[in-house]
Amino acid sequence: MPNRRSFLKKSAVAAAAATGLPSFSIGQGGGSANSKLNIAHIGAGGIAKMAYGPSKGENTVALCDIDENQFGQHFEAFPHLEKAKRFKDFREMLDKMGDEIDAVCINTPDHTHFAATMEAMQRGKHVFTQKPLTHNIWQARTLKKAKEKYGVTTVMGNQGHTYDGIRALREWYEADILGQVREVHCWHPGPAYGSKYFNMPEAFPPTAMEVPAHVDWDLFVGPVVTDLPYNELFHPLTWRGFYEFGSGILGDWFPHIGDGPVWILDLYDPISAELIEQSDAPQGVAAQSSVVKWEFQKRGTKEACTLYWHNGKNQPEKPADWTWGENIKKAGSLFKGDKKTVYLDQRSNNPILSNRDDMIAFKEAGYPAEKYPRVKSDGPIGEWIDAIKGDGPEPGSNFDYAAPFTETHILGVLAMRFGGKIEWDAEKMQITNRPELNAYVKPPVRKGWEYGEDLWA
């Protein structure tokens, strides 16, 4: 295995030669001592904390945020951040510091994930992007194309994909412990409106508020074509419940809870997504309680499968053989197999058979042999850093996986947002029964925020 300096240098030179972009700073005689990565963070407060911890052994050289008040939010826990240069526009940051940056963490609201990720990738930077990967289906497909073109290391931040449990359950499934799985249920009690991340308005759209001096509202809006005025509902934390900027509870938790079902059962390219029921909510605002159903055709030896999402007051029925307590868990997924039913927790980890006695007997008999290598790194950030340095394999939730996974979740978001049934032609990337909704497969963007069109030429 090559050492870190030689690996990074060769990777950088190859990327630069292929794309005509600046090469990385590592191994080029300036910037990163001791083979440390030079990392920039786009989005400096809130969820960025998740990226700061595993990356604290590297060099944080730049922070970018549209809100000046976000920069100091995590300085006490991570004092090394204070030395980083600060910007409010990631394009300016990359223009001025591109040669000093090796990798970029994107910690922004959903609607700017794509633009920030593309801006970094097309400059040859490795990228970590928080979940959900994108805000629409066209963006997801474009990031998959970008990964192939630019050859950088990519990962989406769904931590459970690095855990042992998701691998163990895939081994159980492939050893035929469950039998055929034709039905899966995922659920979560949120969104909890009035909490840290969700806030239900009295009316929508909300009234315009004066933009605080420390906030650049134009940069917050970024690529979105919208008439929504600034309101404190949208920034800094409660944007998730508004479809212009977020993806509701599905965007918040399906990348975790749905990770196991999608990866283990190959639940890509659904033929339909349908809203079964939903509580009242203003148009454009995520409801507090929903049930969504996806249908998947036969996939190789896997029989056709129906996937359900329940949130709020809705939960799936408790399996008849459930013996882990009076009620099923508050969140997670149930795989209903011909032979056994399995529960996987809300991070797609810690699988258990629904019957406790069966689980005890199964454990005593011995689990199937490990087939999928366990991740030894510190979550997706550690996995990503190790891969960049040549110290580990490509991250499991790289964009080749995360992009089609994201398509499945976004079809569910569209069903929640517009109701009814959506019939999907994955090959043509079209909604076939309601053509007016194709405008949301690839929404228009504001001038100056166009990315990725060249990848479709």
N, C-alpha and C positions, 0 to 999 in steps of 0.2 A: 504494500500500500504506500503511495507517495506521502511524503510529509506535507504538512499544512501549507507551507510557503510555496512549494513546487506545485501542489495541486491547485491552489488558488491562482497562482500566476498563470499556469497553463489554461485554466478555465477562463480567466479574464482575457488572455490574449486570443483564445479561440472565439470568445464572444465578440471581441472588438473586431477581429478579422471578418467574422460572418456578417456583422451588422454595421460596421463603420462607426461604432460607438466608442466612447472613451473606455479604456481598460480600467480594471479595479486598482485601488491604491495598494492593496496587499501584495507584497512581493515585488513591488515596482520601485522600491528604494525610498518611499516616502509615505508617511501616514500611520500605518498600524504596526507598532512594535510587538514582538513576540507572537506574531501570527494572529492577532486579535482582529475580529471584524470591526469595521467602522459602520455603525448602524444609525440610521435616522428613523424617527418615529413621526408619522403623520397622524395627529390626534394625540395630545399630550396628557390629558386628564382622563378621568373615568376608567374605562376598560383597559386603557394603556397599561395600567398597573399589572395586568396579567402578563404583558410582554416584558416589562421592566425586570421582574425578578429573574427569570431564566436567562436573560441576556446581560445581566449585570457584570459578568466576567468579560464582556466585550467592551469596545469603546462606543459610547453613545455620543455622537458628534453633532447631531442636530435634532431639534424638536420643532414641530410645526403645528400650529393650532389657530383657528379663526377667532379664538377667545383668549385674550391675554391673561385672564384670570385662571386659565387651566394649567399654565406652565408650572406653577409652584405647588400644585395639588399633591404631588407625590415626592417632593424634595426631601421631606423629613425621613421617609422610608428609604429613599434612594438618593443620597446626597450627591452621587456622581453625576446626576442629571444637570446640576447647576452649571457645570462647565460647558454644556452643549450650547451651540449657537441657536438662536430662536428666529422663527419665521412665521408668518401667517398664511402664506400662499406656497403650497408644495412645489409649484412650478418654478417659482423664484428660488426656493431652496435648492432644487436640483440643478437649476441653471448655474447658481453661484458655487455650489459645493459638490457637483456631480463627480468630479475626479477624486474626492475625498470620501465618498460613500460607497460601500460594498453591498449593503443590504438595507431594505426598508420594511418597517412594520406599519401596516395601515390599520389604524384604530378609530376610524371615523364612523359617523352614522352610515346606514346601509346605502343610501342614495349616492354617496361619493366613493364607495369602495372601488368601483370599476375605474373611474377616472384616475384616482390616485395610483391604483395598481398598474394600470396601463402606462401611465407617465413614467413610473419606475422601471417597468419591464422593458419598454422600448429604449431605455438608456442602459440596458444591460445589468440592472440591479436585481438581486435575488429578493423575493417578496414573501412576506407573511401577511395574510389578510384575515381579519376577524370574520367570524361567521355572522350572517349568511354571506356567501361569497359575493353575490351580486344582487341587484335590485330588479333585474328582469332577465328573461331567458336569452335574448340575443347577447347580452353582456356575458353570460356564463359561457356560451359557445365561443365567443370571441376570445375570452381568456384562455380557453383550451387551445385555440389556434395560436395565441401569443406565446404560450408555453413552448409549443413546438418550434416556433420561429426563433425566439430569442434564447432558448436553451438555458434559462436560469432556473434556480431551485425555487420551488413554490410550495406553499402549504396554506391551508385554511385552518383557522383556530378552533376546531372542535376537539377538545382535549381527550374525550373518550376514545377517539380513534387510535390513541397511543397506549391504551390500557390493555391489560391481559384478558379481561372478560370478554371483549368483543371477539378476540381471536379464539378463545376457548369455545364460545358458542358456535362459531363457524366450524370448528373441528367436530363438535357434537353433531351438528346438522349434517356435515359431510360423512360422518360415521353412521348416519341413519338412525340416530337416537330419537329424533323427533318424527321421522317419516316425512311424507309430503306436507308442506305448510301452504295451505290455501287461504288462510285468513290471519291477519296481524292487526293488533290494536295498539295504538300509541295514545298516551294521554298526559295531561298536565293541568293543575288546578287554576293556572293563571289565564289571562292577565289580571293582576290585582290592581285595579284602578284606585288611585289615591296613594299608591306606593312609590317607591323610589324611581321606578322606570315607566310607569303608566299613569296617565291622568286624563280622565274623561271630561271633556268640556261641557259646559251647560248648553252651548250652541256651537255649531260649526258651519262655516269657518269662524274662527274666533275674531274678536275685534283687534284692530291694529294697535300695537303698543310702540312707544318710542324705542328705537334700537339703542341699547346701552353703548357707551363710548368704547368699551373694551371688546365689543363683538363686531365682526365684519359679516353682516347678514348676507351680502351678495356672495361672499365666498362660502358661507354655510349652504345657501341654496344651490350653488355650484351648477351642475348640468340640468337641473330640473326646470322644466317650463311650467311655471305656476304663478297664480295671482295671490297666493297666500301671503299675508303680511307677517312681519315679525310678531311673535307672541312668545311669552316665556314658556308656554306649553311645549314649544319645539326645541328649546335649548336650555340647559345642556343635556338633560337625561331623558326627558319624556317624549322624544320624537318617535319612539318605537311604535306607538299606537296609531300613528297617522300614516296612511299608505303613500302619501307623496314622498315621505322621507324614510319610513321604516317598513317592516313586514309583519307587524303584529306579533302575536304569540307564536305563530309558526316560525317566523324568522328568528325569534328569540330562543325557542326550545327544540324545534324539529331537527336542526343540525346536530343536536346531542341525542335526543330520544330516537329519532328516525335513522340515525347513523347505523345502528346494528341491523335493523330490518333491511335497509337499502343495500348495505354492503354484503350481508350474508346471503340474501335472497335475490340479488341482482334486480332490485326494483327500480329500474330505469325505464324511460320512455313509456309512461302510462298511456293507455288509450283514452282514458277519461279521468276527470276529477269533478266531483259533485258535492255541493253543499246540501247536506241532509237536513240540518236544522241550525238555527242561530238566533240568539237574543237580539233585541232591537239595538241599533246604534246609528248615529248620523252617518250619511254617506261619506266615505273617506276615512272613517274611524273604525278601528278593529273592535269587534264585539267582545263582550265578556264571556260568552259561552257559545260553542260551536261544535258541530260534528261534520267532518269532511270524509269523503270516500274516494279512493283511487282504484281503478281497475287495471291490472297488468295481464297481458297475454302469456301463454306458455313461453318459458325461456329455457331452451335446451331441454334438460331432463326435469326442470322445475315446472310444476303444473301452474296453470293460471292462478293468480292471487289477488285478493282484495285487501287493501290497506285502509284502515280507519284512523282518523285523528279525532280525539275528544278533548275539549278543554272547558275550563270553568266548572259549572255544576255537573257536566257530563263525564261519566266514566263507563268503561265497558263492563259487561256483566262479569261477575266473579266466576272463574272456572269451577265446574262442579266438583273437581277433586282438590280445590285449593285448601290447604291446611296450615298456612302460615299466619293465621290470625283470622279474626272475624271478617275483616275487610281486606281487599287488595291494597297494594301500596298506593301512595298519593300521586305518583308519577312513574312512568316507565313504558315498557312495551310487553305485550303478550304474543308469543308465537304459538298458534293453535295447530299443532301437528296431528297427523293421523294416529301417531303412536303416543306422543307426549306433548304437553303444553309447557312452555318455558317462559319465565319472567326475566327481563333484562332491565336494569335500573335506568334512571333518567340521564346517566352519562354513558349508556350502552355498556355497562360493566356489571360484574357480579351476577352471572346467570344462575338461576335456580329452577329446578323442575317444580311445577305447581303443587305437587304432593310431597310433603316433607319426608315421609317414609321412603318414597321412591328416590328422593335426592340422597338420603343417607345410604341406601343400598347401592345407588349408582356410584357414589364416592368410594364406598368400601370395595366395590368391584374394580375400580380404577378407571380414570377418565381416558378417552382416546389419546393416543400419542400426540405430542405437540408437533404441529405441521407448519404453523405460522410463527416466525421468529418474534420474540417479545421485544418491545422497545425499551431500551435501557436509558434513554435520554430523559431530560426534564420536560415532559410534555411536548407539544408541537413545536414550541420555540427551540427547545433543546435539540429535538430531532432535526429541525431545519438547520440549525447552526452546525451540528455534526455533519450533516449531508454536504453543506457548503464547503466545509473544511476537508472533506474526504474521509471523515472518521465514522461514517455510518451510511446506510442506504438512503435512497430517496424517501422523503416522508410519505407515509401512507395516505394522508389526505391531501396529496398534491393535486394540482388542478385537473389532471386526467380523471381523477375520481371525483373531486369536489364539484366540478362543473356539471356533469350529468346528475349528480346527487342534488345540486341546487335547482336544476330544471324541475325535478319531481316536486320539491317543496314549493317552488314558485307557482306551479299549476294549482296547488292547493290554496295558495294566497289569492290567486285570481278567482277561484271558486268562492272563497270567503268574501272577497271584495264585491263581486258582481252577482253572486247567487246562481242557483240552477246548476245545470250540467254543462261541462266543457268537454267536447270531444277533440282529441289531440292527434295530429299526424306528425310524429316526431321527425320522420324523414324530410318532410317539407317544411317543418317548423311552423305549422299553421294550426289554428283553431278552425275546425271544419264546419261546425254547426252554428257558430255565432261569429261570423267574419268581422263584425265590428270590434270584437275584443282583440283582434290581431294588432290593433294600435298599441296594446299594452305588452305585446311580445317584444316589440322594439319601439318604445316611445321616442318622440323627438327630443332633442337636447338643445340647450341654449347655444348660441353662436360662441365659438371659442372653447367649447367643451366636447368637441368631436374627437373620438378615439376609435381606432380599430377598423375603420372602413376599408383600409388598404389590405387587411388580412382576408377579405372576402373577394378580392379582385381575381 
